[in-house]
């Protein structure tokens, strides 16, 4: 029996319903319903499933259980788990963005204390204390921290997030990914969820990966598998994180640093990031557009995703002269938007939009998904109409596809955007008050999971297709911009 058959059979028996009567009231042949409940025939008709649930008078929680069973039966438990994990990743981005509070001026902190001295550390508390001191000291001095640890080492990673220091402080982090992503298909994705959090909080963060079995590397059969190396000291930590060896001898620290560097050469970049604003970002974006393949691209955009439809007139009219690097940036943005338009026009681009966010823009003319300093003023009603006209024209030409997603199913806040090229590249862009940060992934397992999730969302019954989305845009234009 399938997961769905078992779930429906349970509720039918719990309610004490007669099979013949239930089939009649649902408008389903008795033999067909019997086959559904015994798992001899897949129930793929959502209307029939809805009828059965209605007749059984299921509670909202019970209905959610049945729909979950339906999805698991339809796509398999592994794919279902992976889609849930991708949604969790996107949902967790909200936590990072909304939880980021501006730092208030505070009294100078005392310099982090020094560890008692080299040697064996016993006890979880003592290990954690020394790890925190080493991390804070390295960050305060702008040094490079080298880490061999999994992202779920929360104490270590949270210490890095909270540590303050000069901009040149750098974290190189090597982690283990599994070729099959674990039994449930989600182990690598869970690592990515954590890595993205650290990427926002740590300015110069360089995560890398190798394929292996994390339980074999960090399990009880390995002695001191965790490693932290700074220019002045090193810590080897036991698998249970309750004992460690602290090194200050120069030769030992140098040896462990060289061992880490050899691992670095055997690893690959997991996530790269570009942090900046204006000219520097546009130069990077121009190089990206030249090499990007938009033949099968999906974007999940918190706003209208209209940048490729901007021309020189609109850019000069609305870009803020007070923005950092305005003089050089404006010419580069003009060239970039033109190149992006031509690149996308040669491919097939699907854009998932939050209908509520788009409607808010048409009402106000404010692009909330950009840094506050980017635009000098809201877009006028006439220019809003022109942007919508260009978008609808691209839809009619057949290379641009828009999907309006209900707000409750849209996982991103205003500050995040996602762009994926199937099998090639994944980008997530984060905007703050005065800068952008772009994160890139190229690891195959991560790309496959993200593309599958976005593609499945784009064809979901609750998501509007091209014609429906275009009709809704026209309706809003008449309502707010007539």
C-alpha positions as CSV (number, residue, x, y, z in Angstrom):
1,X,0.0,0.0,0.0
2,X,1.1,3.6,-0.7
3,X,1.5,6.2,2.0
4,X,-1.7,7.8,0.7
5,X,-3.7,4.6,0.7
6,X,-2.7,3.8,4.3
7,X,-3.6,7.3,5.4
8,X,-7.1,7.3,3.7
9,X,-7.8,3.8,4.9
10,X,-7.0,4.8,8.5
11,X,-9.4,7.8,8.4
12,X,-12.2,5.7,6.7
13,X,-11.9,3.1,9.5
14,X,-11.7,5.7,12.2
15,X,-14.8,7.4,11.0
16,X,-16.6,4.0,10.6
17,X,-17.7,4.8,7.1
18,X,-19.3,2.3,4.7
19,X,-17.3,1.8,1.5
20,X,-20.3,1.7,-0.8
21,X,-22.0,4.8,0.8
22,X,-18.7,6.8,0.8
23,X,-18.1,6.0,-2.9
24,X,-21.7,7.0,-3.8
25,X,-21.5,10.3,-2.0
26,X,-18.0,11.1,-3.5
27,X,-19.2,10.3,-7.1
28,X,-16.6,7.5,-7.4
29,X,-17.2,3.9,-8.6
30,X,-17.1,1.6,-5.6
31,X,-14.5,-0.7,-7.1
32,X,-12.3,2.3,-8.0
33,X,-12.5,3.7,-4.4
34,X,-11.7,0.2,-3.1
35,X,-8.6,0.0,-5.3
36,X,-7.5,3.5,-4.1
37,X,-7.8,2.5,-0.5
38,X,-6.0,-0.8,-1.0
39,X,-3.2,0.8,-3.0
40,X,-3.9,-1.2,-6.1
41,X,-4.5,2.0,-8.1
42,X,-2.9,5.4,-7.6
43,X,-5.2,8.2,-6.7
44,X,-4.0,11.0,-9.0
45,X,-7.3,13.0,-9.3
46,X,-7.1,15.9,-6.8
47,X,-10.8,16.5,-7.2
48,X,-11.6,13.0,-6.1
49,X,-9.3,13.2,-3.2
50,X,-10.8,16.5,-2.1
51,X,-14.3,14.9,-2.3
52,X,-13.2,12.0,-0.1
53,X,-11.7,14.3,2.5
54,X,-14.8,16.5,2.5
55,X,-17.1,13.4,3.1
56,X,-14.8,12.2,5.9
57,X,-15.0,15.7,7.6
58,X,-11.3,15.8,8.2
59,X,-9.9,18.5,10.5
60,X,-7.3,21.0,9.0
61,X,-4.5,19.0,10.6
62,X,-5.8,15.8,9.2
63,X,-6.2,17.3,5.7
64,X,-2.6,18.5,5.9
65,X,-1.5,14.9,6.7
66,X,-3.5,13.6,3.7
67,X,-2.1,16.2,1.3
68,X,1.4,15.4,2.5
69,X,0.8,11.7,1.9
70,X,-0.5,12.5,-1.6
71,X,2.7,14.4,-2.4
72,X,4.9,11.7,-1.0
73,X,3.0,9.0,-3.1
74,X,3.2,11.2,-6.2
75,X,6.9,12.1,-6.2
76,X,8.5,9.8,-3.7
77,X,9.6,10.4,-0.1
78,X,13.2,11.4,-1.1
79,X,12.1,14.1,-3.5
80,X,9.4,15.3,-1.1
81,X,12.0,15.6,1.7
82,X,14.3,17.6,-0.6
83,X,11.6,20.0,-1.6
84,X,10.7,20.6,2.0
85,X,14.3,21.2,2.8
86,X,14.7,23.7,0.0
87,X,11.6,25.6,1.3
88,X,13.2,25.5,4.7
89,X,16.4,27.1,3.3
90,X,14.5,29.9,1.6
91,X,12.3,30.4,4.7
92,X,15.4,30.6,6.9
93,X,16.7,33.5,4.8
94,X,13.9,35.6,6.3
95,X,15.3,34.9,9.8
96,X,18.7,36.1,8.8
97,X,17.4,39.2,7.2
98,X,14.7,40.2,9.7
99,X,16.9,39.3,12.7
100,X,19.7,41.6,11.6
101,X,19.6,44.6,13.9
102,X,21.8,47.7,13.4
103,X,24.7,47.6,15.8
104,X,24.6,50.3,18.5
105,X,27.7,52.1,19.8
106,X,28.8,50.3,22.9
107,X,31.4,50.5,25.5
108,X,34.7,49.0,24.3
109,X,35.0,45.4,25.2
110,X,37.9,44.0,27.1
111,X,40.3,42.0,24.9
112,X,39.5,38.3,24.8
113,X,41.3,36.5,27.5
114,X,44.2,34.2,26.8
115,X,43.9,30.4,27.1
116,X,45.6,29.0,30.2
117,X,48.3,27.5,28.0
118,X,49.1,24.7,25.6
119,X,48.1,21.1,26.4
120,X,45.1,18.9,26.9
121,X,41.7,20.5,27.6
122,X,39.1,18.4,29.4
123,X,35.4,19.1,29.6
124,X,32.9,20.6,27.2
125,X,32.8,24.0,29.0
126,X,36.6,24.4,29.0
127,X,36.8,23.4,25.3
128,X,34.1,25.9,24.4
129,X,35.7,28.7,26.4
130,X,39.1,28.2,24.6
131,X,37.5,27.9,21.1
132,X,35.6,31.2,21.7
133,X,38.7,33.0,22.9
134,X,40.8,31.8,20.0
135,X,38.1,32.9,17.5
136,X,37.5,36.3,19.0
137,X,41.3,37.0,19.2
138,X,41.9,36.0,15.6
139,X,38.9,38.1,14.4
140,X,40.0,41.1,16.5
141,X,43.5,41.0,15.0
142,X,42.2,40.6,11.4
143,X,43.8,37.2,11.0
144,X,42.8,34.2,8.9
145,X,41.0,31.4,10.6
146,X,41.2,27.9,9.0
147,X,38.5,25.5,10.0
148,X,38.0,21.8,9.4
149,X,34.5,21.2,10.9
150,X,30.9,20.6,9.8
151,X,28.5,23.6,9.8
152,X,26.5,22.0,12.6
153,X,29.3,22.8,15.1
154,X,27.1,25.6,16.5
155,X,29.3,26.9,19.2
156,X,32.2,27.4,16.8
157,X,30.1,29.0,14.1
158,X,28.1,31.3,16.4
159,X,31.4,32.5,17.9
160,X,32.4,33.5,14.4
161,X,29.1,35.3,13.8
162,X,29.5,37.3,16.9
163,X,33.2,38.1,16.7
164,X,34.1,41.6,15.6
165,X,37.2,42.8,13.9
166,X,38.7,44.5,10.9
167,X,37.5,43.8,7.4
168,X,40.5,41.7,6.4
169,X,39.6,39.0,8.9
170,X,39.0,35.9,6.8
171,X,37.5,32.5,7.5
172,X,38.4,29.4,5.4
173,X,36.0,26.5,6.1
174,X,36.4,23.0,4.7
175,X,33.3,20.7,5.1
176,X,32.4,17.2,4.1
177,X,29.5,16.7,1.6
178,X,28.0,13.3,0.8
179,X,27.8,12.1,-2.8
180,X,24.3,10.8,-2.2
181,X,23.3,13.6,0.2
182,X,22.5,11.1,3.0
183,X,19.7,8.6,3.3
184,X,16.9,11.2,3.2
185,X,18.6,13.3,0.5
186,X,18.8,16.4,2.7
187,X,22.2,16.3,4.4
188,X,24.0,18.5,1.9
189,X,21.0,20.9,1.8
190,X,21.1,21.3,5.5
191,X,24.7,22.2,5.3
192,X,23.8,24.8,2.7
193,X,21.1,26.3,5.0
194,X,23.7,26.9,7.7
195,X,26.4,28.1,5.2
196,X,24.1,30.8,3.9
197,X,23.5,32.1,7.4
198,X,27.2,32.3,8.0
199,X,27.7,33.9,4.6
200,X,25.5,36.8,5.6
201,X,27.0,37.3,9.0
202,X,30.7,36.8,8.2
203,X,32.1,39.3,5.7
204,X,35.0,37.3,4.3
205,X,33.8,33.7,4.5
206,X,35.1,31.0,2.1
207,X,33.4,27.6,2.5
208,X,34.9,24.7,0.6
209,X,33.9,21.0,0.3
210,X,35.1,17.5,-0.5
211,X,33.0,14.4,-0.9
212,X,33.1,11.7,1.8
213,X,31.1,10.4,4.7
214,X,30.8,12.9,7.5
215,X,30.1,10.2,10.1
216,X,33.3,8.5,9.2
217,X,35.4,11.6,9.3
218,X,33.9,13.0,12.5
219,X,32.8,9.8,14.2
220,X,34.2,8.1,17.3
221,X,36.7,6.1,15.3
222,X,38.8,9.3,14.6
223,X,40.9,11.0,17.2
224,X,40.6,14.8,17.3
225,X,39.0,15.2,13.9
226,X,38.0,18.9,14.3
227,X,40.8,21.4,13.5
228,X,41.1,25.2,14.0
229,X,44.3,26.9,12.9
230,X,45.3,30.6,13.2
231,X,48.8,32.1,12.6
232,X,49.6,31.8,16.2
233,X,47.9,28.7,17.6
234,X,45.8,25.6,16.7
235,X,43.2,23.4,18.4
236,X,42.4,19.8,17.7
237,X,39.0,18.8,19.0
238,X,37.6,15.4,19.8
239,X,34.6,14.0,18.0
240,X,32.3,14.5,21.0
241,X,33.7,18.0,21.5
242,X,34.4,17.4,25.1
243,X,38.2,17.2,24.9
244,X,40.8,19.1,22.8
245,X,44.5,19.7,22.4
246,X,45.6,23.4,22.3
247,X,48.9,24.1,20.5
248,X,51.1,27.2,20.6
249,X,54.4,25.6,19.6
250,X,55.4,27.3,16.3
251,X,56.5,24.1,14.6
252,X,53.3,22.2,15.5
253,X,51.1,25.1,14.4
254,X,53.0,25.4,11.1
255,X,52.7,21.7,10.5
256,X,48.9,21.7,11.1
257,X,48.6,24.8,8.9
258,X,50.4,23.0,6.1
259,X,48.2,19.9,6.6
260,X,45.2,22.1,6.2
261,X,46.6,23.8,3.1
262,X,47.0,20.4,1.5
263,X,43.3,19.6,2.2
264,X,42.5,23.0,0.8
265,X,44.1,22.1,-2.5
266,X,42.0,18.9,-2.6
267,X,38.7,20.7,-1.9
268,X,36.4,22.8,-4.1
269,X,34.6,26.1,-3.5
270,X,31.1,25.5,-2.1
271,X,30.0,29.1,-2.1
272,X,31.6,32.2,-3.5
273,X,30.4,35.7,-2.7
274,X,30.7,39.2,-4.1
275,X,30.2,42.0,-1.7
276,X,29.9,45.6,-2.8
277,X,27.8,48.3,-4.5
278,X,27.7,50.2,-7.7
279,X,30.6,49.9,-10.2
280,X,32.3,46.9,-8.6
281,X,29.1,44.9,-8.7
282,X,28.2,46.0,-12.2
283,X,31.6,45.0,-13.5
284,X,31.2,41.6,-11.9
285,X,27.6,41.3,-13.3
286,X,28.8,42.2,-16.8
287,X,31.3,39.3,-16.8
288,X,28.6,37.0,-15.5
289,X,26.1,38.0,-18.2
290,X,28.7,37.3,-20.9
291,X,29.1,33.7,-19.7
292,X,25.6,32.9,-18.4
293,X,23.3,30.5,-20.3
294,X,19.6,31.6,-19.9
295,X,18.3,28.7,-22.0
296,X,16.6,27.3,-18.9
297,X,16.6,29.8,-16.1
298,X,14.3,30.4,-13.2
299,X,14.2,33.4,-11.0
300,X,12.4,33.9,-7.7
301,X,12.1,37.6,-7.3
302,X,10.7,39.5,-4.3
303,X,9.7,42.4,-6.5
304,X,8.9,43.0,-10.2
305,X,12.3,41.7,-11.5
306,X,12.3,44.5,-14.1
307,X,16.0,45.5,-14.3
308,X,16.5,44.1,-17.8
309,X,13.7,46.4,-19.0
310,X,15.3,49.6,-17.8
311,X,16.8,51.8,-20.4
312,X,19.1,54.8,-20.2
313,X,16.3,57.3,-19.8
314,X,14.8,55.5,-16.8
315,X,18.2,54.9,-15.2
316,X,19.3,58.5,-15.4
317,X,15.9,59.7,-14.2
318,X,15.7,57.5,-11.1
319,X,19.2,56.5,-10.0
320,X,20.2,58.4,-6.9
321,X,23.2,60.8,-7.5
322,X,24.1,60.4,-3.9
323,X,24.6,56.6,-4.3
324,X,28.3,55.5,-3.7
325,X,30.2,55.7,-7.0
326,X,27.4,57.2,-8.9
327,X,29.5,58.9,-11.6
328,X,31.1,55.7,-12.9
329,X,28.2,53.4,-11.9
330,X,25.5,55.0,-14.0
331,X,27.2,54.4,-17.4
332,X,28.0,50.8,-16.3
333,X,24.4,50.2,-15.3
334,X,23.2,51.4,-18.7
335,X,25.5,49.0,-20.5
336,X,24.6,46.1,-18.0
337,X,20.8,46.4,-18.4
338,X,21.1,46.4,-22.2
339,X,23.4,43.3,-22.1
340,X,21.1,41.5,-19.7
341,X,18.1,42.1,-21.8
342,X,19.8,40.7,-24.9
343,X,21.1,37.7,-23.0
344,X,17.7,36.8,-21.5
345,X,16.0,37.3,-24.8
346,X,18.1,34.6,-26.4
347,X,16.9,32.1,-23.7
348,X,13.8,31.0,-21.8
349,X,13.4,32.7,-18.4
350,X,10.7,32.0,-15.9
351,X,10.2,34.5,-13.1
352,X,8.3,33.6,-9.9
353,X,6.9,36.8,-8.3
354,X,5.1,37.5,-5.1
355,X,1.8,38.9,-6.3
356,X,1.4,41.0,-3.1
357,X,4.8,42.6,-3.6
358,X,4.2,43.4,-7.2
359,X,0.8,45.0,-6.4
360,X,2.5,47.1,-3.7
361,X,5.0,48.4,-6.3
362,X,2.3,49.3,-8.7
363,X,0.5,51.3,-6.0
364,X,3.6,53.1,-4.6
365,X,6.4,53.0,-7.3
366,X,8.9,52.0,-4.6
367,X,11.4,49.2,-5.3
368,X,11.8,47.8,-1.8
369,X,14.0,45.0,-3.0
370,X,16.9,47.4,-3.7
371,X,19.1,49.1,-1.2
372,X,17.5,52.3,0.1
373,X,20.2,54.5,-1.3
374,X,19.8,53.2,-4.9
375,X,16.8,55.2,-6.1
376,X,16.3,59.0,-5.8
377,X,12.5,58.8,-5.9
378,X,9.5,56.5,-6.5
379,X,8.8,55.5,-10.1
380,X,6.1,57.7,-11.6
381,X,2.7,56.1,-12.7
382,X,3.5,56.7,-16.4
383,X,6.9,54.9,-16.0
384,X,5.3,52.1,-14.0
385,X,2.9,51.5,-16.9
386,X,5.8,51.5,-19.4
387,X,7.7,48.9,-17.4
388,X,4.6,46.7,-17.3
389,X,4.1,47.2,-21.0
390,X,7.7,46.0,-21.7
391,X,7.2,43.0,-19.5
392,X,4.0,42.0,-21.2
393,X,5.6,42.4,-24.6
394,X,8.4,40.0,-23.6
395,X,5.7,37.5,-22.4
396,X,4.0,37.8,-25.8
397,X,7.3,37.2,-27.6
398,X,7.6,33.9,-25.8
399,X,11.0,34.1,-24.0
400,X,9.8,35.6,-20.7
401,X,7.4,33.8,-18.4
402,X,5.8,35.2,-15.3
403,X,4.2,33.3,-12.5
404,X,2.3,35.1,-9.7
405,X,2.8,33.1,-6.5
406,X,0.3,33.5,-3.6
407,X,2.0,35.4,-0.7
408,X,1.6,32.5,1.7
409,X,3.6,30.2,-0.6
410,X,6.3,32.7,-1.4
411,X,9.4,32.0,0.7
412,X,11.5,35.1,0.2
413,X,11.4,38.5,1.8
414,X,12.0,41.8,0.0
415,X,15.8,41.6,0.4
416,X,16.4,38.3,-1.3
417,X,16.3,37.1,-4.9
418,X,17.2,33.7,-6.4
419,X,18.4,32.9,-10.0
420,X,19.3,29.5,-11.2
421,X,20.5,28.2,-14.5
422,X,19.6,24.5,-14.7
423,X,22.7,22.3,-13.9
424,X,25.1,25.2,-14.1
425,X,24.8,27.9,-11.5
426,X,22.8,29.1,-8.6
427,X,22.8,32.7,-7.3
428,X,21.2,34.3,-4.3
429,X,21.3,38.1,-3.9
430,X,20.9,39.9,-0.6
431,X,20.5,43.6,-0.4
432,X,21.1,45.8,2.7
433,X,20.7,49.5,3.3
434,X,23.7,50.4,1.1
435,X,25.1,47.3,-0.6
436,X,24.4,44.1,-2.4
437,X,25.9,40.7,-1.6
438,X,25.7,37.8,-4.1
439,X,26.2,34.2,-3.2
440,X,27.0,31.6,-5.9
441,X,26.8,27.7,-5.8
442,X,27.8,25.2,-8.5
443,X,27.7,21.9,-6.6
444,X,25.4,19.6,-8.6
445,X,23.3,18.2,-5.8
446,X,22.4,21.6,-4.6
447,X,21.6,22.9,-8.1
448,X,19.3,19.9,-8.8
449,X,17.4,20.3,-5.6
450,X,16.9,24.0,-6.0
451,X,15.8,23.8,-9.7
452,X,13.4,21.0,-8.9
453,X,11.8,23.0,-6.2
454,X,11.4,26.2,-8.2
455,X,10.2,24.3,-11.3
456,X,7.6,22.4,-9.3
457,X,6.4,25.6,-7.7
458,X,6.1,27.3,-11.1
459,X,3.5,24.7,-12.3
460,X,1.6,24.4,-9.0
461,X,-2.2,24.7,-9.3
462,X,-2.3,27.7,-7.0
463,X,0.3,29.6,-9.0
464,X,-0.9,31.7,-12.0
465,X,0.4,30.8,-15.4
466,X,1.6,33.3,-18.1
467,X,-1.8,34.3,-19.4
468,X,-3.4,34.5,-15.9
469,X,-0.4,36.5,-14.5
470,X,-0.5,38.9,-17.5
471,X,-4.2,39.4,-17.0
472,X,-3.7,40.2,-13.4
473,X,-1.0,42.8,-14.2
474,X,-3.3,44.5,-16.7
475,X,-6.0,44.5,-14.1
476,X,-3.7,46.2,-11.6
477,X,-2.5,48.7,-14.1
478,X,-6.2,49.7,-14.8
479,X,-6.9,49.9,-11.1
480,X,-3.9,51.8,-9.8
481,X,-2.4,53.6,-12.9
482,X,-5.3,54.5,-15.1
